[in-house]
């Protein structure tokens, strides 16, 4: 199985590299008048505005290979191993998947030029660095599903948090023309739509995580997870509150960034704060 995982990992690295090279050739570093878009149809317009269909298949193949290697690393014969390298690769896969889903409706494929190198780096670490000393968790299928779903939700919402930071930086540079790497970012309106898409995806995953947690964790009080559940639920309410506010009151821009970062801060506090309470206070 290790040889298969190694082969698939190397294949995913190649696919990511080829996808990066293809998008780099068509990327526009200028003022956002043109954007690379997988969903665009080549109707005889400027070819620089449309990514070749091969980029789509390369991205899909890379995601499948990366996900396979990641799952094989996390799920071993001894149980679930939440090593830093394994979890980092899962986060990288989720980040690429979220943008890939968004790219079917929005011209945001230039962001892959930032994500593909991150994914390649994680895959190289997966194969070159020892995962370290981690105790595998002997859990049933339902518990494993809840944990992986929770990590996936955190990764999706972390992607939204990082994207909101880019949005804030982009808004601060409105009076200056975009050059260099800033020119890779989609237009401001597209970035706002991307943030909303990420938030809906992340909120859906977080909802499933909370529901499965309540169902599969037999006794929340005996496991001393009450504070974790409360903070996670508060984070869910903040995310939901912003999405409702956006729909009704049109909240956007800096307001969106603040709500998003506040909700993610609660989510992080729910995890790390829970670890601190369990390890040092209880």
Phi, psi and omega in degrees: 000325180298317179298322179294317179298319178298315180298314181295322178298314179296321178297318179297321178299316179298316180296318177298316182296317179294320177297319178298314182298320180295315180290325180298322180295330183257358183289146177250123182263015185269228192255028175072015177285340177230142179222145177286133184216116178298325186282350180290148181253132182288102182247023178097000178281183182305123183295339180291347180269353186233126177282140177302149180299336179298330179297322179297313182291325176296318179296316180298316179296320180295318180297315180298314180296317180295316180297319179299313180296322181294313181296318178297330179285318182285322183255103178250183179295330182278347181132204182273122180251110182265058177289155181301317181293318180297314179295321179299321178292323177296319177299317180297318179298315181297319179301314180294320181296318181298315179292324179296317177296317180295328184291346177288340180241337185235147178280073186241018188291342175298336180295336176299334179294339175268326185276325182299315177298324178297318180293319178298317178300316179296320179293322176297318177297323181299325184261341185253340185246136177295135184295349180088181183271106177228139178271122178293140180266122179273092186240160175280171186300320182296317180293319177299317179299319180296315182296313180295323178294322179295315179297320179297318178297315178299319181296317180296317181286331174294321176299318178296321179296315178296320180293326178293327176295316176300320179297318179295317178297318181296320178295325181289344182254018183299328183277355179240140180295145180282127179226161178062225182295331177298332178290346178284336183291143176296172178299157185302317179297321178295321179297323178293318177296321178297318179299317180296319179298315178299319181294320178295317178296312181297319180294322177298315179293320179294323177298315178296322179297315180295317181295313180294328177296317180291330182279314190270336179275107192301314182223096185297323182291318181292333179271000176057048181247013184298312181297322178297315181294321180295313180294320178295320179293321176298320177299316178302317181295322179293315177301312180297321179298319178294316181297323175294316179298322177296318182291321185270313187256354178076027179301137181198184175061229183299325179298317179297318180298315182295314179297318182296313181292325178295317179295319181291326177298319176297321180295315178295318179297325179297327180275301184289324176297321177296316179299319181295315180298315182293323187270335187237334184256331182255000000 
